[in-house]
Amino acid sequence: DASFSQLAADAKWIRAFTKRDRLILRGSVGYTWTNDFNALPPQLRFFAGGDRSVRGYGFQTIGPRNDFDRVVGGRNLLVASSEVEHYFTRNWGMAAFVDAGNAFDGTDYRPRVGAGLGVRWLSPVGMIRVDVGTPVNDKREHGVQLHLVIGPDL
């Protein structure tokens, strides 16, 4: 048994600077107050990584690790992203992005950075985004991750 309180917030700012170009800034923060963090189940901890977090990393693969090198989640979360989209036609475009963030305990914040490119299609059923990202300057992680998101920007 553990008593806890959490504060979590997400923000997104989208600004079109021409008819075909736009800037998207995104951020997420989270903080947990608890009398026994180890008693919190994984569903109540913070993780980073994945298509709505730090692209270039797998889903929930960023955060504090246990003695067996498994990601166990953190007490805090801080993630930021910047993305530029350019549309070549009314329905087809591309994006370049840089994401940074981590789930962490205390003040031990060391952001992981992912960067990459993506394709955007305004399909008849909504936006389809396909991104390919890679970790930047990370000794532990390398390679590329494919991220697929279907649905609105917000």
JOQUIWO-V444630 format. One record per backbone hydrogen bond with DSSP energy under -1.0 kcal/mol. NH is the residue of the N-H (numbers start at 1). CO is the residue of the C=O. If there is no record, write none. Layout:
nh | co
NH | CO
NH | CO
This chain:
nh | co
5 | 33
7 | 31
9 | 29
11 | 27
13 | 25
15 | 23
17 | 21
18 | 21
22 | 85
23 | 15
24 | 83
25 | 13
26 | 81
27 | 11
28 | 79
29 | 9
30 | 77
31 | 7
33 | 5
35 | 3
39 | 36
40 | 37
44 | 41
45 | 42
46 | 74
48 | 62
50 | 54
53 | 50
57 | 54
60 | 49
61 | 58
62 | 48
66 | 70
69 | 66
72 | 64
74 | 46
76 | 104
77 | 30
78 | 102
79 | 28
80 | 100
81 | 26
82 | 98
83 | 24
84 | 96
85 | 22
86 | 94
87 | 20
88 | 92
89 | 92
93 | 120
94 | 86
95 | 118
96 | 84
97 | 116
98 | 82
99 | 114
100 | 80
101 | 112
102 | 78
104 | 76
108 | 105
109 | 107
112 | 101
114 | 99
115 | 134
116 | 97
117 | 132
118 | 95
119 | 130
120 | 93
121 | 128
122 | 91
123 | 121
123 | 126
126 | 123
128 | 121
129 | 149
130 | 119
131 | 147
132 | 117
133 | 145
134 | 115
136 | 113
145 | 133
147 | 131
149 | 129
151 | 127
